[in-house]
Amino acid sequence: MAMEIPVSLKLSSPIFHIVAMPHAGQSHINAMINLCNILASKKPHNNNLLITFVLTEDRLSQFNNFISNTIRFESIPDVLPPESVRSTNFKVFFDAVLTKMEAPFEQLLDQLQPPATLIMADFVLKWMPDLGTRRNIPVVSFFSMSATFFSVLLYQNEHYPLDISENGDEIVDNIPGVSSFRRKDLPTLTVGDSSIFNEIMDAISSISRAQYLIFGTIYEFDPRVVDILRTRFSFPIYTIGPVIPYMNLQDHHNSSSSIATTSAIYDDETDYFTWLDRQPIDSVLYISFGSFLSVSGVQMQEFAAGLAQSGVKFLWVARKEVALLKESFHDNDKDSGLIVSWCDQLKVLCHPSVGGFWSHCGWNSVQEGAFAGLPFLTFPIAFDQHCNSKLIVEDWKTGLNLKKNVGADNLVGKEEIAKIVKEFMDLERDEGKQMRKRAKELQKICQLAIAKDGSLEINIKTFFDDISYQVI
């Protein structure tokens, strides 16, 4: 049965109907919904935009309270393995994304009203450009990571697979628009096997069969890279970012989401914003290693021991490791920090008591930390994170790298952690002052990008102008 056109659109025409399909990973979903929110908020006044956001059924519930006149949600069946399989056998999960989502998505397209005029899909869904060609629907490929990382992947795909296990300090300096890289900072995976990386390379190749490419980033973060890529590809390229929920920033005390969802060191079920309000300005280290890849239990215990030894106050989002970490702290450490399973990250980062971000360097987190004007303590784990860490530490000079050697099995001891954390959060150190000054300059770049007539607005206007001939 055909799905009805939303009431708000029935009396108006023409209609832009964008069907958005993220990769099933949570960070990819977050980036795509943030992109859709930005497009919806910046649409031209004379434009009747409808965005249909497509998820698997099990992911749909996280948007139960989502309200929008422009964005609606539809689902395809749960054709992917559950989260437990994803964490233990990523290859099975990844293969399912590539082989089992296409057919139900195409069936959904047949039911949508109005028909799709444009498909916007995560680049990992490498089957989407060919599906669009088959159905005569233009496809926008969405790359939710940095343009620098895209250029690095493109280089690896076109030249040869670079073995980073040897000669890790060897310099790679011929990637167009990208500053010199060490081999050990090039992309790798610590999950699955090499076939996954090969599939990523195929996905990069498939982008050339799309009609448009959007980078979820700020133009000013990668201007040379973006300009070079625009001369290289025949289709339009846009930088629309930061793809973070900056439009949702409001008085945190009015948000019921500020209740910690599980045990905390300070006090169970504590309002973490109330705790933050009691801390001195720039005194709290915020810690999060993302929603999927994680470090070993032994390394987590070293983190906890080093953090306790440093005496630095902290707010740690530990997800499934909350109970383990709580046991790692002694009673006399419990006034120094808070451990929660979830928090409203961007609002926390923008809180005045937060003075640093210890991060795995996923691109969503990098954008949020930059937007908040914070320096980074980086601990990259896999894929784009080493590249992002290098961007922060060497190019932007807004952070320190806690993990000096690339690789999942390299343990960083508690003594080194305590020393670096203490130095990182020392507001009187000259190096730290310079790092924080540069972080505030990067924050200003973000603010200018999202301001009226900034690069975000310019790119969105160009995007809508370019797709206007697709109006039905």
C-alpha positions as CSV (number, residue, x, y, z in Angstrom):
1,M,0.0,0.0,0.0
2,A,1.4,3.4,-1.0
3,M,2.4,5.6,1.9
4,E,0.5,8.9,2.1
5,I,2.0,12.3,1.5
6,P,2.2,14.2,4.8
7,V,-0.6,16.7,5.3
8,S,1.7,19.6,5.6
9,L,2.8,19.0,2.0
10,K,-0.5,18.0,0.3
11,L,-1.5,21.6,-0.6
12,S,1.9,22.7,-1.9
13,S,4.1,21.9,-4.8
14,P,6.7,21.2,-6.1
15,I,8.2,18.7,-3.6
16,F,11.8,17.8,-3.0
17,H,11.7,14.3,-1.7
18,I,15.0,13.1,-0.3
19,V,15.2,9.5,0.9
20,A,18.1,9.2,3.3
21,M,19.7,5.9,4.2
22,P,22.5,5.7,6.7
23,H,24.9,2.8,7.4
24,A,23.6,0.9,10.4
25,G,26.4,1.9,12.7
26,Q,25.2,4.3,15.4
27,S,27.8,7.0,14.6
28,H,26.7,6.9,11.0
29,I,23.1,7.2,11.9
30,N,23.9,10.2,14.1
31,A,25.8,11.9,11.3
32,M,23.1,11.3,8.8
33,I,20.2,12.6,11.0
34,N,22.2,15.6,11.9
35,L,22.8,16.3,8.2
36,C,19.0,15.9,7.5
37,N,18.3,18.3,10.4
38,I,20.6,20.9,8.9
39,L,19.1,20.6,5.5
40,A,15.6,20.9,6.9
41,S,16.5,24.0,8.8
42,K,18.3,25.7,5.9
43,K,15.9,24.9,3.1
44,P,14.9,27.8,0.8
45,H,11.6,29.5,1.8
46,N,10.0,28.5,-1.5
47,N,11.2,24.9,-1.2
48,N,8.8,22.2,-0.1
49,L,11.2,19.7,1.3
50,L,10.4,16.2,2.5
51,I,13.0,13.9,3.9
52,T,12.3,10.2,4.5
53,F,14.8,8.7,6.9
54,V,15.1,4.9,6.5
55,L,16.3,2.6,9.3
56,T,16.0,-1.0,10.2
57,E,13.1,-1.7,12.5
58,D,15.2,-2.2,15.6
59,R,16.8,1.3,15.3
60,L,13.4,3.1,14.7
61,S,12.5,3.3,18.4
62,Q,15.4,5.7,19.2
63,F,13.4,8.4,17.2
64,N,10.1,7.9,18.9
65,N,10.2,11.4,20.4
66,F,11.5,13.0,17.2
67,I,9.3,15.9,16.0
68,S,9.6,17.5,12.6
69,N,7.4,18.8,9.8
70,T,10.1,17.9,7.3
71,I,11.6,14.6,8.3
72,R,9.6,11.4,8.6
73,F,10.8,7.9,9.4
74,E,10.3,4.6,7.6
75,S,11.8,1.2,8.2
76,I,13.0,-1.9,6.5
77,P,12.9,-5.3,8.3
78,D,15.7,-6.3,10.7
79,V,17.9,-8.0,8.2
80,L,21.1,-7.3,10.2
81,P,22.6,-9.4,13.0
82,P,21.9,-8.0,16.6
83,E,24.4,-5.7,18.3
84,S,25.9,-8.6,20.2
85,V,27.1,-10.1,16.9
86,R,28.4,-6.8,15.7
87,S,30.7,-6.4,18.6
88,T,32.0,-10.0,18.5
89,N,32.0,-10.7,14.7
90,F,32.1,-7.4,12.8
91,K,32.6,-9.1,9.5
92,V,29.3,-10.9,9.7
93,F,27.6,-7.6,10.5
94,F,29.4,-5.7,7.8
95,D,28.7,-8.3,5.1
96,A,25.0,-8.2,6.0
97,V,25.0,-4.4,5.5
98,L,26.4,-4.9,2.0
99,T,24.2,-7.9,0.9
100,K,20.9,-7.8,2.8
101,M,19.7,-4.2,2.9
102,E,19.4,-3.5,-0.8
103,A,16.3,-5.6,-1.6
104,P,14.1,-4.4,1.3
105,F,15.2,-0.8,0.6
106,E,14.2,-1.0,-3.0
107,Q,10.8,-2.5,-2.0
108,L,10.3,0.5,0.3
109,L,11.0,2.8,-2.6
110,D,8.1,1.3,-4.5
111,Q,5.7,2.3,-1.6
112,L,6.8,5.8,-0.9
113,Q,4.6,8.8,-1.8
114,P,5.6,11.1,-3.3
115,P,8.2,9.1,-5.2
116,A,11.8,9.7,-4.3
117,T,13.5,12.5,-6.3
118,L,16.9,12.0,-4.7
119,I,18.5,9.3,-2.6
120,M,21.1,10.3,0.0
121,A,23.1,7.3,1.2
122,D,26.1,6.6,3.3
123,F,29.1,5.8,1.1
124,V,29.5,2.4,2.7
125,L,26.3,1.3,1.0
126,K,28.2,0.8,-2.2
127,W,25.2,-0.8,-4.0
128,M,23.2,2.5,-3.8
129,P,24.7,4.3,-6.9
130,D,23.8,1.3,-9.2
131,L,20.4,1.1,-7.7
132,G,19.8,4.7,-8.4
133,T,21.0,4.4,-12.0
134,R,18.7,1.4,-12.4
135,R,15.7,3.4,-11.1
136,N,16.7,6.7,-12.7
137,I,17.0,8.4,-9.3
138,P,20.0,10.6,-8.6
139,V,22.2,9.5,-5.7
140,V,24.1,11.7,-3.2
141,S,26.9,9.8,-1.6
142,F,27.5,11.0,2.0
143,F,30.9,10.6,3.5
144,S,30.5,11.3,7.2
145,M,34.2,11.5,7.9
146,S,36.8,14.2,7.1
147,A,37.7,15.1,3.5
148,T,41.4,14.5,4.5
149,F,40.5,10.9,5.4
150,F,38.6,10.5,2.1
151,S,41.7,11.7,0.2
152,V,43.9,9.2,2.1
153,L,41.5,6.3,1.3
154,L,41.4,7.4,-2.3
155,Y,45.2,7.4,-2.5
156,Q,45.4,3.9,-0.9
157,N,42.8,2.6,-3.3
158,E,44.5,3.9,-6.4
159,H,48.1,3.1,-5.6
160,Y,48.6,-0.1,-3.5
161,P,47.6,-1.4,-0.1
162,L,50.2,0.1,2.2
163,D,51.5,-2.3,4.9
164,I,51.7,-0.2,8.1
165,S,53.1,-3.1,10.2
166,E,56.6,-2.3,9.0
167,N,58.5,1.0,8.6
168,G,55.7,2.8,10.6
169,D,57.7,6.1,10.8
170,E,58.3,6.2,7.0
171,I,56.8,9.4,5.6
172,V,54.1,9.4,2.9
173,D,54.1,12.9,1.4
174,N,52.4,12.6,-2.0
175,I,48.7,12.6,-1.1
176,P,47.2,15.6,-2.8
177,G,46.3,18.4,-0.4
178,V,47.2,16.4,2.7
179,S,50.2,17.1,4.9
180,S,52.9,14.4,5.3
181,F,51.7,11.2,7.0
182,R,53.6,8.5,8.8
183,R,52.7,5.0,7.6
184,K,51.4,4.1,11.0
185,D,48.8,6.9,10.8
186,L,47.2,5.5,7.7
187,P,43.9,3.7,7.9
188,T,43.7,0.2,9.3
189,L,41.1,-2.0,11.0
190,T,41.4,-3.8,14.4
191,V,38.2,-5.7,13.8
192,G,37.3,-8.4,11.3
193,D,39.9,-9.1,8.6
194,S,41.5,-7.5,5.5
195,S,38.4,-8.3,3.4
196,I,36.5,-5.6,5.2
197,F,39.1,-3.0,4.3
198,N,38.9,-4.2,0.7
199,E,35.1,-3.7,0.8
200,I,35.7,-0.1,2.0
201,M,38.0,0.4,-0.9
202,D,35.2,-0.8,-3.2
203,A,32.8,1.6,-1.6
204,I,35.3,4.4,-2.3
205,S,35.3,3.4,-5.9
206,S,31.5,3.3,-6.1
207,I,31.3,7.0,-5.1
208,S,32.3,7.9,-8.7
209,R,29.0,6.4,-9.9
210,A,27.0,8.8,-7.7
211,Q,25.7,12.1,-8.9
212,Y,26.7,14.2,-5.9
213,L,29.1,13.9,-2.9
214,I,28.6,15.5,0.5
215,F,31.3,15.6,3.1
216,G,30.0,15.9,6.7
217,T,32.6,18.5,7.6
218,I,33.4,22.2,7.6
219,Y,35.1,23.5,4.5
220,E,37.6,25.4,6.5
221,F,38.8,22.1,8.2
222,D,40.1,20.7,4.8
223,P,40.1,23.6,2.2
224,R,43.0,22.4,0.1
225,V,41.8,18.8,0.0
226,V,38.2,19.8,-0.9
227,D,39.4,22.2,-3.7
228,I,41.6,19.5,-5.2
229,L,38.9,16.9,-5.1
230,R,36.5,19.3,-6.8
231,T,38.9,19.6,-9.7
232,R,39.3,15.9,-9.9
233,F,35.6,14.6,-9.9
234,S,33.1,15.5,-12.5
235,F,30.1,15.7,-10.1
236,P,29.5,18.5,-7.5
237,I,31.1,18.2,-4.0
238,Y,29.7,20.0,-1.0
239,T,30.9,20.4,2.6
240,I,27.9,20.5,4.9
241,G,28.9,20.5,8.5
242,P,29.6,20.3,11.3
243,V,27.2,17.3,11.3
244,I,26.6,17.6,15.0
245,P,23.4,18.6,16.9
246,Y,24.5,22.2,17.5
247,M,21.0,23.4,16.9
248,N,19.8,21.5,19.9
249,L,22.0,23.4,22.4
250,Q,19.9,25.0,25.1
251,D,19.9,25.5,28.8
252,H,20.9,22.1,30.0
253,H,18.9,22.4,33.2
254,N,15.7,22.3,31.2
255,S,16.6,18.9,29.7
256,S,15.4,15.8,31.3
257,S,18.1,13.9,29.5
258,S,20.7,15.1,31.9
259,I,20.1,12.2,34.3
260,A,22.8,9.6,34.3
261,T,21.3,6.3,33.1
262,T,23.4,4.0,35.3
263,S,25.7,3.9,38.2
264,A,28.1,6.8,38.8
265,I,31.1,7.1,41.1
266,Y,29.9,10.3,42.6
267,D,26.4,9.2,43.4
268,D,24.0,6.8,41.6
269,E,21.5,8.4,39.3
270,T,23.2,11.8,39.7
271,D,22.3,14.7,37.5
272,Y,25.7,15.1,35.8
273,F,25.0,18.7,34.9
274,T,24.4,19.5,38.6
275,W,27.8,17.9,39.3
276,L,29.5,19.8,36.5
277,D,28.0,23.1,37.9
278,R,29.9,22.5,41.2
279,Q,33.3,22.2,39.5
280,P,35.8,25.0,38.7
281,I,36.0,26.4,35.2
282,D,38.1,24.2,32.8
283,S,38.8,21.7,35.6
284,V,37.0,18.6,34.3
285,L,38.4,16.1,31.7
286,Y,35.6,14.6,29.6
287,I,36.3,11.0,28.5
288,S,34.6,9.0,25.8
289,F,35.8,6.3,23.4
290,G,32.8,6.1,21.2
291,S,29.8,3.8,20.7
292,F,31.4,0.8,19.1
293,L,35.2,0.1,19.1
294,S,36.6,-0.2,22.6
295,V,39.9,-0.8,24.3
296,S,40.8,-3.9,26.3
297,G,39.8,-4.4,29.9
298,V,43.4,-4.3,31.0
299,Q,43.9,-1.0,29.3
300,M,40.7,0.4,30.8
301,Q,42.0,-0.5,34.2
302,E,45.2,1.3,33.5
303,F,43.2,4.3,32.4
304,A,41.3,4.3,35.7
305,A,44.4,3.8,37.8
306,G,46.3,6.6,36.0
307,L,43.3,8.9,36.2
308,A,43.0,8.3,39.9
309,Q,46.7,8.9,40.3
310,S,46.6,12.2,38.4
311,G,44.0,13.7,40.7
312,V,42.2,15.3,37.8
313,K,38.4,15.7,37.9
314,F,36.6,13.8,35.2
315,L,33.3,12.8,33.6
316,W,33.7,9.4,31.9
317,V,31.1,7.9,29.5
318,A,31.9,4.2,29.8
319,R,28.8,2.6,28.3
320,K,29.0,-1.1,29.1
321,E,32.1,-0.8,31.3
322,V,30.5,1.3,34.1
323,A,30.4,-1.5,36.7
324,L,34.0,-2.5,35.9
325,L,35.4,1.0,36.2
326,K,33.5,1.7,39.3
327,E,35.2,-1.2,41.0
328,S,38.6,0.2,39.9
329,F,38.3,3.3,42.0
330,H,38.9,3.4,45.7
331,D,36.7,5.2,48.1
332,N,39.0,8.1,48.4
333,D,38.9,8.6,44.6
334,K,35.1,8.8,44.4
335,D,34.8,12.6,44.9
336,S,37.0,13.2,41.8
337,G,34.8,12.1,39.1
338,L,31.6,10.8,37.6
339,I,31.1,7.6,35.4
340,V,27.9,7.3,33.4
341,S,26.8,5.1,30.6
342,W,25.5,7.9,28.4
343,C,25.3,11.7,28.4
344,D,24.4,14.5,26.0
345,Q,27.9,14.9,24.7
346,L,27.8,18.2,22.9
347,K,26.1,20.0,25.8
348,V,28.6,18.5,28.2
349,L,31.5,19.6,26.1
350,C,30.2,23.1,26.0
351,H,29.8,23.3,29.8
352,P,32.3,25.9,31.2
353,S,33.7,23.4,33.8
354,V,34.9,21.0,31.0
355,G,38.5,21.8,30.0
356,G,39.6,18.9,27.9
357,F,38.4,16.0,25.8
358,W,40.0,12.5,26.0
359,S,38.7,10.9,22.9
360,H,39.1,8.0,20.5
361,C,38.9,10.6,17.7
362,G,35.8,9.5,15.8
363,W,34.9,12.3,13.4
364,N,31.6,13.1,15.2
365,S,33.5,13.6,18.4
366,V,36.3,15.6,16.8
367,Q,33.7,18.0,15.3
368,E,31.9,18.4,18.7
369,G,35.2,19.0,20.6
370,A,36.3,21.6,18.0
371,F,32.9,23.2,18.2
372,A,33.2,23.4,22.0
373,G,36.7,25.0,21.7
374,L,38.4,22.2,23.7
375,P,41.9,20.7,23.4
376,F,42.1,16.9,22.9
377,L,43.9,14.1,24.6
378,T,43.8,11.5,21.7
379,F,43.7,7.8,21.9
380,P,42.8,6.5,18.4
381,I,41.8,2.9,18.0
382,A,41.2,2.1,14.3
383,F,40.2,3.3,10.8
384,D,39.9,7.1,10.5
385,Q,40.8,7.7,14.1
386,H,44.6,7.7,13.6
387,C,44.2,10.2,10.8
388,N,42.0,12.4,12.9
389,S,44.4,12.2,15.8
390,K,47.2,13.3,13.5
391,L,45.1,16.2,12.2
392,I,44.4,17.4,15.8
393,V,48.0,16.9,17.2
394,E,50.2,17.9,14.2
395,D,48.1,20.1,11.9
396,W,45.7,21.9,14.2
397,K,48.1,21.6,17.2
398,T,45.1,21.4,19.6
399,G,45.9,18.2,21.3
400,L,48.3,15.6,22.7
401,N,48.5,11.9,21.6
402,L,48.4,9.5,24.5
403,K,48.9,6.6,22.2
404,K,52.4,6.9,20.7
405,N,52.4,3.6,18.9
406,V,49.6,2.5,16.6
407,G,48.1,-0.9,17.3
408,A,45.4,-2.5,19.5
409,D,47.8,-4.4,21.7
410,N,50.1,-1.6,22.9
411,L,49.4,-1.0,26.5
412,V,49.8,2.5,28.0
413,G,50.7,2.2,31.7
414,K,49.1,4.1,34.5
415,E,52.2,6.1,35.4
416,E,52.5,7.5,31.9
417,I,48.7,8.2,31.8
418,A,48.8,10.0,35.1
419,K,51.7,12.2,34.0
420,I,50.2,13.1,30.7
421,V,46.7,13.7,32.0
422,K,48.0,16.0,34.8
423,E,50.1,18.0,32.3
424,F,47.2,18.1,29.8
425,M,44.8,19.6,32.4
426,D,47.4,22.0,33.9
427,L,46.0,25.4,32.9
428,E,49.3,27.2,33.9
429,R,51.6,25.3,31.5
430,D,52.7,27.4,28.6
431,E,52.2,24.6,26.1
432,G,48.7,24.0,27.4
433,K,47.9,27.7,27.2
434,Q,49.0,27.8,23.5
435,M,47.0,24.6,22.8
436,R,43.9,26.1,24.4
437,K,44.3,29.3,22.5
438,R,44.4,27.4,19.2
439,A,41.4,25.4,20.2
440,K,39.4,28.6,20.7
441,E,40.5,29.8,17.3
442,L,39.2,26.5,15.8
443,Q,35.9,27.1,17.7
444,K,35.7,30.5,16.1
445,I,36.1,28.9,12.7
446,C,33.2,26.6,13.5
447,Q,31.0,29.6,14.6
448,L,31.8,31.5,11.4
449,A,31.0,28.5,9.3
450,I,27.5,28.1,10.7
451,A,26.8,31.9,10.8
452,K,24.7,33.7,8.2
453,D,26.5,33.7,4.9
454,G,29.0,31.2,6.3
455,S,30.4,28.3,4.3
456,L,27.7,26.0,5.6
457,E,24.9,28.2,4.3
458,I,26.7,28.8,1.0
459,N,27.2,25.1,0.4
460,I,23.6,24.2,1.3
461,K,22.2,27.0,-1.1
462,T,24.4,25.6,-3.9
463,F,23.2,22.1,-3.1
464,F,19.5,23.0,-3.3
465,D,20.2,25.1,-6.5
466,D,21.9,22.1,-8.1
467,I,19.2,19.6,-7.4
468,S,16.3,22.0,-8.2
469,Y,15.9,20.4,-11.7
470,Q,14.8,17.2,-10.0
471,V,11.6,18.8,-8.5
472,I,8.4,16.9,-9.3
